[in-house]
Each structure stands twice: as structure tokens, then as C-alpha cells.
Amino acid sequence: VMQLVDKGGADVNHTSKSGRAALHHLIDSDNIEVIEYLLSKGADPNTISPIGTWEYMALECWKRKFGEPGFASDVFSFGMMLWEMIARVRVYTAFPGVDEMVDKKYLEETGEVRADVSIVAARLADGQRPEAPPRCPVLLFRLMQACWVAEMDKRPKFDRVLGALVKIAVTPGALDAPELQVDSPSDEPESEA
């Protein structure tokens, strides 16, 4: 995780020629002005107009009524990717039923079955968030939750995310996985109904 953050750090503070923040630091800088033009068209804020990958999409990247995509959107997406790195499974599996919903368009085009991950964005907009992955260090999950706050201005900036990751990495025991909770039989006898 630290290598990924450190490698991408140079691009995190990129702004376009017009001064607006780049939507996603992985987008080629030549494409940023095209994206800005498309965003400035004044679409209905309730219209679904996705920017990014469904599974990692911040609310404002799904519908503009949640705000204008920017650096805070990337922080949200990073939190989703961090969950995936810790869980070692695709993040859509954290949303019940998504893996059973078939992407009909993909099925028609390829004949192959895959989950319709576009449902994840609607679930996120409704306030649903993934639970902590099994054996996830508590501080890493709290960092993920901070990245997933619905209000863009309340999400941490990337420099704070990086600072938290560094602090977690150097704090003894901070990356230890929590003990698994084992259900133990109750000491009280069951009442008969």
C-alpha cells in the first residue's frame, strides 16, 4: 500500500491549465481538458453521469447533485481500493446481492456472465459502505471510513491520508490484525418456550 501511495504521490496535486483539480490522478493530463468540457455542459444533477470505475466511484462521480468531482473523489476511491487490497477480493462482494446481478449488456456482447457492478454506486449513494474485511487492522479500517464520508469537504486530503498511512506503518502493533471473535456457548441455560 505504501509503495502504491508513494508512487502516485507526484500526480495527486496535479491541476489542469484552467486551474481545476484533475478528476483522477491516473488520467492522462492531455485528456483533462476534454473531461472538464464534458462536465461543464450543465447536465441535470440527478442524471446518472458516471466518471470512473463503478466499484470505486464517489457519490459525486455518479450524480452531480452530490457535488463536483475533484480530489475528494479520488480520496473516496482510494478508500475503496484500500479495502480491496486488505480484503483481497473485489469490493463489490461486500455489497450483498451484487455478485448475483448479471451485467446483461456484457452478457449480450460477449456471451460471458459477470456481476453488474454498476449497482455499487447506487448502494454507496444510499449510504451503504463495506464492513471491515476479516482481520483488517482497526486503524486502516478507520482510515477507509474517513475516506468514504459522503460530504466531500469532510474527507481527508491526500497528504493527511499519506501521513496516516506512514504513522500506522511505523506504530508498533498498528498493523496487527484484530483477534477473531469466537462464539462461545452461553453460560446461561436456554429457556424453554
GROMACS elastic network, one bead per residue, 0.5 to 0.9 nm:
[ bonds ]
;  ai    aj funct       b0    kb
    1     4     6  0.51415   500
    1     5     6  0.62630   500
    1     6     6  0.84929   500
    1    82     6  0.75812   500
    1    85     6  0.77697   500
    1   165     6  0.85208   500
    2     5     6  0.51844   500
    2     6     6  0.58935   500
    2     7     6  0.83815   500
    2   162     6  0.81750   500
    2   165     6  0.71430   500
    2   166     6  0.75972   500
    2   169     6  0.84218   500
    3     6     6  0.50142   500
    3     7     6  0.58692   500
    3     8     6  0.84994   500
    4     7     6  0.52049   500
    4     8     6  0.62451   500
    4     9     6  0.84880   500
    5     8     6  0.52655   500
    5     9     6  0.58923   500
    5   162     6  0.70319   500
    5   165     6  0.89786   500
    6     9     6  0.51180   500
    6    10     6  0.79755   500
    6   162     6  0.81004   500
    7    10     6  0.71374   500
    7    11     6  0.86947   500
    8    11     6  0.56684   500
    8    12     6  0.65824   500
    8    25     6  0.77290   500
    8    26     6  0.82712   500
    9    12     6  0.52766   500
    9    13     6  0.77883   500
    9   158     6  0.85162   500
    9   159     6  0.87375   500
    9   162     6  0.86904   500
   10    13     6  0.68835   500
   10    14     6  0.79322   500
   11    14     6  0.54456   500
   11    25     6  0.54905   500
   11    26     6  0.76381   500
   12    15     6  0.89212   500
   12    22     6  0.84473   500
   12    24     6  0.82829   500
   12    25     6  0.55925   500
   12    26     6  0.88545   500
   12    71     6  0.77918   500
   12    74     6  0.87755   500
   12   158     6  0.73850   500
   13    21     6  0.77331   500
   13    22     6  0.82029   500
   13    25     6  0.80993   500
   13    71     6  0.82470   500
   13   158     6  0.87968   500
   14    21     6  0.65668   500
   14    22     6  0.61231   500
   14    25     6  0.71691   500
   14    29     6  0.85732   500
   15    18     6  0.78139   500
   15    19     6  0.55833   500
   15    20     6  0.56253   500
   15    22     6  0.53578   500
   15    29     6  0.88504   500
   15    32     6  0.89298   500
   16    19     6  0.52531   500
   16    20     6  0.56708   500
   16    21     6  0.63526   500
   16    22     6  0.62500   500
   16    29     6  0.73949   500
   16    32     6  0.65833   500
   16    33     6  0.71082   500
   17    20     6  0.76285   500
   17    32     6  0.89408   500
   17    33     6  0.78931   500
   18    21     6  0.88777   500
   18    33     6  0.81357   500
   19    22     6  0.89451   500
   20    23     6  0.87173   500
   20    36     6  0.82192   500
   20    70     6  0.80651   500
   21    24     6  0.86719   500
   21    69     6  0.86848   500
   21    70     6  0.56606   500
   21    71     6  0.64325   500
   22    25     6  0.63077   500
   22    27     6  0.78952   500
   22    29     6  0.80618   500
   22    32     6  0.64812   500
   22    36     6  0.87598   500
   22    69     6  0.87805   500
   22    70     6  0.63769   500
   22    71     6  0.71033   500
   23    26     6  0.87684   500
   23    27     6  0.77146   500
   23    32     6  0.77708   500
   23    35     6  0.83678   500
   23    36     6  0.88219   500
   23    51     6  0.84429   500
   23    52     6  0.88478   500
   23    69     6  0.60623   500
   23    71     6  0.64403   500
   23    73     6  0.73102   500
   23    74     6  0.71416   500
   24    27     6  0.56263   500
   24    52     6  0.79702   500
   24    69     6  0.89622   500
   24    70     6  0.75428   500
   24    71     6  0.74006   500
   24    73     6  0.79026   500
   24    74     6  0.59644   500
   25    28     6  0.80224   500
   25    29     6  0.86118   500
   25    71     6  0.85063   500
   25    74     6  0.76651   500
   26    29     6  0.86390   500
   27    30     6  0.83608   500
   27    31     6  0.69153   500
   27    32     6  0.71807   500
   28    31     6  0.56034   500
   28    32     6  0.70416   500
   29    32     6  0.53339   500
   29    33     6  0.80431   500
   30    33     6  0.69525   500
   30    34     6  0.80668   500
   31    34     6  0.53357   500
   31    35     6  0.64235   500
   31    36     6  0.88113   500
   32    35     6  0.51225   500
   32    36     6  0.61750   500
   32    37     6  0.86479   500
   33    37     6  0.61345   500
   33    38     6  0.86514   500
   34    37     6  0.51456   500
   34    38     6  0.63561   500
   34    39     6  0.87411   500
   35    38     6  0.51155   500
   35    39     6  0.62051   500
   35    40     6  0.86649   500
   36    39     6  0.50628   500
   36    40     6  0.61704   500
   37    40     6  0.51972   500
   37    41     6  0.68143   500
   38    41     6  0.56600   500
   38    42     6  0.86951   500
   39    42     6  0.70055   500
   39    43     6  0.79303   500
   39    68     6  0.86841   500
   40    43     6  0.80764   500
   42    45     6  0.81350   500
   43    46     6  0.84268   500
   43    47     6  0.71035   500
   43    49     6  0.84639   500
   43    64     6  0.82695   500
   44    47     6  0.53715   500
   44    48     6  0.87500   500
   44    63     6  0.87684   500
   44    64     6  0.78229   500
   44    65     6  0.83058   500
   45    48     6  0.80316   500
   45    49     6  0.88397   500
   45    63     6  0.59792   500
   45    66     6  0.80428   500
   45    67     6  0.87356   500
   46    49     6  0.87835   500
   46    63     6  0.57702   500
   46    64     6  0.67177   500
   46    65     6  0.58520   500
   46    66     6  0.89482   500
   47    62     6  0.84357   500
   47    63     6  0.60375   500
   47    64     6  0.76675   500
   47    65     6  0.85512   500
   48    61     6  0.87952   500
   48    62     6  0.56802   500
   48    63     6  0.50977   500
   48    64     6  0.80647   500
   49    61     6  0.73320   500
   49    62     6  0.57123   500
   49    63     6  0.59653   500
   49    64     6  0.77939   500
   50    53     6  0.81179   500
   50    54     6  0.77235   500
   50    57     6  0.79640   500
   50    60     6  0.86880   500
   50    61     6  0.54710   500
   50    63     6  0.70271   500
   51    54     6  0.82903   500
   51    57     6  0.74160   500
   51    58     6  0.89569   500
   51    60     6  0.88535   500
   51    61     6  0.50997   500
   51    62     6  0.66570   500
   51    69     6  0.83780   500
   52    55     6  0.87549   500
   52    56     6  0.74813   500
   52    57     6  0.60599   500
   52    58     6  0.87086   500
   52    61     6  0.70767   500
   52    62     6  0.86583   500
   53    56     6  0.56203   500
   53    57     6  0.57712   500
   53    77     6  0.88260   500
   53   118     6  0.85886   500
   54    57     6  0.51713   500
   54    58     6  0.87607   500
   54    62     6  0.83698   500
   54   117     6  0.61467   500
   54   118     6  0.51700   500
   54   119     6  0.78393   500
   54   120     6  0.64938   500
   54   121     6  0.59492   500
   55    77     6  0.83807   500
   55    80     6  0.76428   500
   55    81     6  0.88302   500
   55    90     6  0.84803   500
   55    91     6  0.66262   500
   55    92     6  0.61759   500
   55   117     6  0.62091   500
   55   118     6  0.71273   500
   55   119     6  0.85128   500
   55   120     6  0.57937   500
   55   121     6  0.67552   500
   56    74     6  0.89010   500
   56    76     6  0.74245   500
   56    78     6  0.75744   500
   56    79     6  0.82019   500
   56    80     6  0.54704   500
   56    81     6  0.68147   500
   56    91     6  0.81571   500
   56   120     6  0.84409   500
   56   121     6  0.80219   500
   57    60     6  0.80957   500
   57    61     6  0.59798   500
   57    62     6  0.67546   500
   57    73     6  0.75860   500
   57    74     6  0.85722   500
   57    76     6  0.74563   500
   57    77     6  0.58984   500
   57    80     6  0.84313   500
   57   120     6  0.83565   500
   57   121     6  0.62440   500
   57   124     6  0.84680   500
   58    61     6  0.52732   500
   58    62     6  0.67472   500
   58    69     6  0.80963   500
   58    72     6  0.84531   500
   58    73     6  0.53157   500
   58    74     6  0.76906   500
   58    75     6  0.86113   500
   58    76     6  0.56235   500
   58    77     6  0.62307   500
   58   121     6  0.75744   500
   58   124     6  0.78752   500
   58   125     6  0.83872   500
   58   148     6  0.79544   500
   58   150     6  0.82092   500
   59    62     6  0.52192   500
   59    63     6  0.64239   500
   59    64     6  0.80728   500
   59    65     6  0.87527   500
   59    66     6  0.60497   500
   59    67     6  0.80844   500
   59    69     6  0.87422   500
   59    73     6  0.79549   500
   59    76     6  0.87579   500
   59   121     6  0.69715   500
   59   122     6  0.83803   500
   59   124     6  0.68727   500
   59   125     6  0.56546   500
   59   150     6  0.71039   500
   60    63     6  0.52510   500
   60    64     6  0.51755   500
   60    65     6  0.69027   500
   60    67     6  0.50100   500
   60    68     6  0.59286   500
   60    69     6  0.55557   500
   60    70     6  0.87959   500
   60    73     6  0.71473   500
   60   125     6  0.89934   500
   60   150     6  0.89479   500
   60   152     6  0.84021   500
   61    64     6  0.68140   500
   61    66     6  0.82422   500
   61    67     6  0.82461   500
   61    68     6  0.75704   500
   61    69     6  0.56263   500
   61    70     6  0.88331   500
   61    73     6  0.71005   500
   61   121     6  0.89872   500
   62    65     6  0.89190   500
   62    66     6  0.82983   500
   62   121     6  0.66475   500
   62   122     6  0.81794   500
   62   125     6  0.83764   500
   63    66     6  0.61802   500
   63    67     6  0.78534   500
   63    68     6  0.89055   500
   63   125     6  0.89750   500
   64    67     6  0.51473   500
   64    68     6  0.59610   500
   64    69     6  0.78511   500
   65    68     6  0.81781   500
   66    69     6  0.88881   500
   66   125     6  0.88170   500
   66   150     6  0.82306   500
   66   151     6  0.80393   500
   66   152     6  0.84075   500
   67   151     6  0.87193   500
   67   152     6  0.75858   500
   68    73     6  0.87111   500
   69    72     6  0.73218   500
   69    73     6  0.56289   500
   69    74     6  0.84424   500
   70    73     6  0.53162   500
   70    74     6  0.69222   500
   71    74     6  0.51758   500
   71    75     6  0.65059   500
   71    76     6  0.89003   500
   71   157     6  0.77152   500
   71   158     6  0.80262   500
   72    76     6  0.63848   500
   72    77     6  0.87400   500
   72   147     6  0.82841   500
   72   152     6  0.56901   500
   72   153     6  0.73678   500
   72   154     6  0.88236   500
   72   155     6  0.64106   500
   72   156     6  0.76351   500
   72   157     6  0.69331   500
   72   158     6  0.83070   500
   73    76     6  0.51367   500
   73    77     6  0.63219   500
   73    78     6  0.86163   500
   73   152     6  0.73825   500
   74    78     6  0.59872   500
   74    79     6  0.85971   500
   74   158     6  0.86033   500
   75    78     6  0.50122   500
   75    79     6  0.63338   500
   75    80     6  0.88631   500
   75   147     6  0.56419   500
   75   148     6  0.79540   500
   75   155     6  0.72500   500
   75   156     6  0.73096   500
   75   157     6  0.71042   500
   75   158     6  0.65078   500
   75   161     6  0.81659   500
   76    79     6  0.52375   500
   76    80     6  0.66254   500
   76    81     6  0.89155   500
   76   144     6  0.82252   500
   76   146     6  0.85058   500
   76   148     6  0.51104   500
   76   149     6  0.76577   500
   76   150     6  0.87812   500
   76   152     6  0.86492   500
   76   155     6  0.76504   500
   77    80     6  0.51058   500
   77    81     6  0.62721   500
   77    82     6  0.85646   500
   77   147     6  0.79048   500
   77   148     6  0.81166   500
   78    81     6  0.50023   500
   78    82     6  0.59756   500
   78    83     6  0.85490   500
   78   144     6  0.81588   500
   78   147     6  0.74574   500
   79    82     6  0.50231   500
   79    83     6  0.62807   500
   79    84     6  0.87447   500
   79   141     6  0.89390   500
   79   143     6  0.74969   500
   79   145     6  0.73495   500
   79   146     6  0.80993   500
   79   147     6  0.52619   500
   79   148     6  0.65069   500
   80    83     6  0.51420   500
   80    84     6  0.64411   500
   80    85     6  0.88498   500
   80    91     6  0.69569   500
   80   130     6  0.85703   500
   80   144     6  0.71270   500
   80   147     6  0.82573   500
   80   148     6  0.78127   500
   81    85     6  0.62072   500
   81    86     6  0.86881   500
   81    90     6  0.88730   500
   81    91     6  0.76573   500
   82    85     6  0.50464   500
   82    86     6  0.62562   500
   82    87     6  0.85111   500
   82   140     6  0.84347   500
   82   141     6  0.88914   500
   82   144     6  0.69994   500
   83    86     6  0.52916   500
   83    87     6  0.59698   500
   83    88     6  0.81902   500
   83    89     6  0.87900   500
   83    90     6  0.88517   500
   83    91     6  0.69670   500
   83   130     6  0.81344   500
   83   132     6  0.78617   500
   83   133     6  0.71395   500
   83   136     6  0.88667   500
   83   140     6  0.86874   500
   83   141     6  0.76753   500
   83   144     6  0.69295   500
   84    87     6  0.51250   500
   84    88     6  0.55171   500
   84    89     6  0.57185   500
   84    90     6  0.57169   500
   84    91     6  0.53806   500
   84   133     6  0.85983   500
   85    88     6  0.52126   500
   85    89     6  0.75312   500
   85    90     6  0.86701   500
   86    89     6  0.82986   500
   86   133     6  0.68952   500
   86   134     6  0.87293   500
   86   135     6  0.87959   500
   86   136     6  0.66371   500
   86   137     6  0.89635   500
   86   140     6  0.88735   500
   87    90     6  0.79855   500
   87    91     6  0.81442   500
   87   132     6  0.84212   500
   87   133     6  0.51145   500
   87   134     6  0.69615   500
   87   135     6  0.85796   500
   87   136     6  0.75734   500
   88    91     6  0.87735   500
   88   133     6  0.88507   500
   89    92     6  0.85061   500
   89    93     6  0.72221   500
   89    94     6  0.89030   500
   90    93     6  0.58925   500
   90    94     6  0.80030   500
   91    94     6  0.55960   500
   91    95     6  0.77541   500
   91   120     6  0.89961   500
   91   130     6  0.76873   500
   92    95     6  0.55413   500
   92    96     6  0.83519   500
   92    98     6  0.65385   500
   92    99     6  0.71361   500
   92   115     6  0.86220   500
   92   117     6  0.64001   500
   92   119     6  0.87875   500
   92   120     6  0.64754   500
   92   130     6  0.87021   500
   93    96     6  0.68830   500
   93    97     6  0.82002   500
   93    98     6  0.68798   500
   93    99     6  0.62873   500
   93   130     6  0.89004   500
   94    98     6  0.85346   500
   94   129     6  0.81238   500
   94   130     6  0.52933   500
   94   131     6  0.70412   500
   94   133     6  0.87016   500
   95    98     6  0.59742   500
   95    99     6  0.81630   500
   95   120     6  0.71477   500
   95   123     6  0.78171   500
   95   128     6  0.80663   500
   95   129     6  0.79237   500
   95   130     6  0.67833   500
   96    99     6  0.75633   500
   96   100     6  0.86351   500
   97   100     6  0.52908   500
   97   101     6  0.66167   500
   98   101     6  0.52210   500
   98   102     6  0.82787   500
   98   115     6  0.64021   500
   98   116     6  0.66235   500
   98   117     6  0.65962   500
   98   118     6  0.89080   500
   98   119     6  0.67660   500
   98   120     6  0.73906   500
   99   102     6  0.75232   500
   99   114     6  0.77383   500
   99   116     6  0.72001   500
   99   117     6  0.77749   500
  100   114     6  0.86126   500
  100   115     6  0.63367   500
  100   116     6  0.81986   500
  101   104     6  0.87791   500
  101   114     6  0.81429   500
  101   115     6  0.54912   500
  101   116     6  0.55438   500
  101   117     6  0.82407   500
  101   119     6  0.85359   500
  102   105     6  0.88277   500
  102   106     6  0.85341   500
  102   107     6  0.77254   500
  102   113     6  0.64082   500
  102   114     6  0.57696   500
  102   116     6  0.52473   500
  102   117     6  0.88580   500
  103   106     6  0.54809   500
  103   107     6  0.62409   500
  103   108     6  0.88232   500
  103   113     6  0.70460   500
  103   114     6  0.58731   500
  103   115     6  0.55215   500
  103   117     6  0.77265   500
  103   118     6  0.85750   500
  104   108     6  0.61490   500
  104   109     6  0.86116   500
  104   113     6  0.81207   500
  104   114     6  0.86146   500
  104   116     6  0.77648   500
  105   108     6  0.51791   500
  105   109     6  0.62224   500
  105   110     6  0.86120   500
  106   109     6  0.50767   500
  106   110     6  0.58956   500
  106   111     6  0.73423   500
  106   112     6  0.70163   500
  106   113     6  0.73777   500
  106   114     6  0.74751   500
  106   116     6  0.87558   500
  107   110     6  0.53989   500
  107   112     6  0.50515   500
  107   113     6  0.55160   500
  107   114     6  0.74623   500
  108   111     6  0.56706   500
  108   112     6  0.80075   500
  109   112     6  0.81784   500
  110   113     6  0.83776   500
  114   117     6  0.86857   500
  115   118     6  0.87671   500
  116   119     6  0.63568   500
  116   120     6  0.84610   500
  117   120     6  0.55752   500
  117   121     6  0.80386   500
  118   121     6  0.60028   500
  118   122     6  0.76318   500
  119   122     6  0.54922   500
  119   123     6  0.64716   500
  119   124     6  0.88576   500
  120   123     6  0.50587   500
  120   124     6  0.61676   500
  120   125     6  0.86213   500
  121   124     6  0.50939   500
  121   125     6  0.61891   500
  121   126     6  0.86703   500
  122   126     6  0.62545   500
  122   127     6  0.88262   500
  122   128     6  0.89013   500
  123   126     6  0.50498   500
  123   127     6  0.65837   500
  123   128     6  0.54675   500
  123   129     6  0.78736   500
  124   127     6  0.51121   500
  124   129     6  0.62017   500
  124   148     6  0.89913   500
  124   150     6  0.87550   500
  125   128     6  0.72996   500
  125   150     6  0.80546   500
  127   150     6  0.77674   500
  129   145     6  0.83013   500
  129   148     6  0.77196   500
  130   133     6  0.80898   500
  131   134     6  0.89062   500
  131   141     6  0.87628   500
  132   135     6  0.81160   500
  132   136     6  0.63346   500
  132   137     6  0.88246   500
  132   138     6  0.83058   500
  132   141     6  0.61078   500
  133   136     6  0.53503   500
  133   137     6  0.89413   500
  133   141     6  0.81987   500
  134   177     6  0.85161   500
  134   178     6  0.86771   500
  134   180     6  0.82178   500
  135   138     6  0.86602   500
  135   176     6  0.83985   500
  135   178     6  0.55700   500
  135   179     6  0.72581   500
  135   180     6  0.70924   500
  136   139     6  0.85194   500
  136   140     6  0.70907   500
  136   141     6  0.66932   500
  136   175     6  0.82437   500
  136   176     6  0.81526   500
  136   177     6  0.55008   500
  136   178     6  0.68623   500
  137   140     6  0.54733   500
  137   141     6  0.65096   500
  137   142     6  0.88764   500
  137   174     6  0.68325   500
  137   175     6  0.53039   500
  137   176     6  0.57665   500
  137   178     6  0.61848   500
  138   141     6  0.52195   500
  138   142     6  0.62572   500
  138   143     6  0.87106   500
  138   174     6  0.78309   500
  138   175     6  0.80436   500
  138   176     6  0.85095   500
  138   177     6  0.75962   500
  138   178     6  0.71571   500
  139   142     6  0.50297   500
  139   143     6  0.62128   500
  139   144     6  0.86777   500
  139   164     6  0.89650   500
  139   168     6  0.71961   500
  139   174     6  0.67911   500
  139   175     6  0.77362   500
  140   143     6  0.50339   500
  140   144     6  0.62917   500
  140   145     6  0.87208   500
  140   164     6  0.88623   500
  140   165     6  0.78820   500
  140   168     6  0.77592   500
  140   174     6  0.85486   500
  140   175     6  0.78122   500
  141   145     6  0.62156   500
  141   146     6  0.86454   500
  142   145     6  0.50103   500
  142   146     6  0.62384   500
  142   147     6  0.87199   500
  143   146     6  0.50690   500
  143   147     6  0.63891   500
  143   148     6  0.88305   500
  143   156     6  0.89857   500
  143   161     6  0.74477   500
  143   164     6  0.76829   500
  143   165     6  0.84329   500
  144   147     6  0.51082   500
  144   148     6  0.63933   500
  145   148     6  0.50400   500
  145   149     6  0.66461   500
  146   149     6  0.56979   500
  146   154     6  0.81344   500
  146   155     6  0.59780   500
  146   156     6  0.67622   500
  147   150     6  0.87828   500
  147   154     6  0.87099   500
  147   155     6  0.53769   500
  147   156     6  0.64156   500
  147   157     6  0.89110   500
  147   161     6  0.83674   500
  148   151     6  0.87009   500
  148   152     6  0.89305   500
  148   155     6  0.71458   500
  149   152     6  0.69837   500
  149   153     6  0.89204   500
  149   154     6  0.66478   500
  149   155     6  0.58337   500
  150   153     6  0.88850   500
  150   154     6  0.79695   500
  150   155     6  0.80147   500
  151   154     6  0.55142   500
  151   155     6  0.69650   500
  152   155     6  0.55402   500
  152   156     6  0.88202   500
  153   156     6  0.79942   500
  156   159     6  0.81022   500
  156   160     6  0.60239   500
  156   161     6  0.63988   500
  157   160     6  0.53883   500
  157   161     6  0.64198   500
  157   162     6  0.88151   500
  158   162     6  0.60573   500
  158   163     6  0.83910   500
  159   162     6  0.51181   500
  159   163     6  0.60487   500
  159   164     6  0.85730   500
  160   164     6  0.60180   500
  160   165     6  0.85118   500
  161   164     6  0.51079   500
  161   165     6  0.62018   500
  161   166     6  0.86563   500
  162   165     6  0.50526   500
  162   166     6  0.61741   500
  162   167     6  0.85701   500
  163   166     6  0.51338   500
  163   167     6  0.61169   500
  163   168     6  0.85527   500
  164   167     6  0.50440   500
  164   168     6  0.60187   500
  164   169     6  0.84652   500
  165   168     6  0.50878   500
  165   169     6  0.60425   500
  165   170     6  0.87405   500
  166   169     6  0.50554   500
  166   170     6  0.63531   500
  166   171     6  0.86432   500
  167   170     6  0.53759   500
  167   171     6  0.60738   500
  167   174     6  0.88453   500
  168   171     6  0.53070   500
  168   172     6  0.82170   500
  168   173     6  0.87105   500
  168   174     6  0.55999   500
  168   175     6  0.68184   500
  169   172     6  0.79105   500
  169   174     6  0.70719   500
  169   175     6  0.68621   500
  170   173     6  0.88887   500
  170   174     6  0.79992   500
  171   174     6  0.55181   500
  171   175     6  0.80074   500
  172   175     6  0.76488   500
  172   176     6  0.85316   500
  173   176     6  0.51380   500
  173   177     6  0.86778   500
  174   177     6  0.83804   500
  176   179     6  0.89637   500
  177   180     6  0.86152   500
  178   181     6  0.87869   500
  179   182     6  0.89308   500
  183   186     6  0.88932   500
  184   187     6  0.88554   500
  185   188     6  0.86739   500
  186   189     6  0.73232   500
  186   190     6  0.85264   500
  188   191     6  0.88617   500
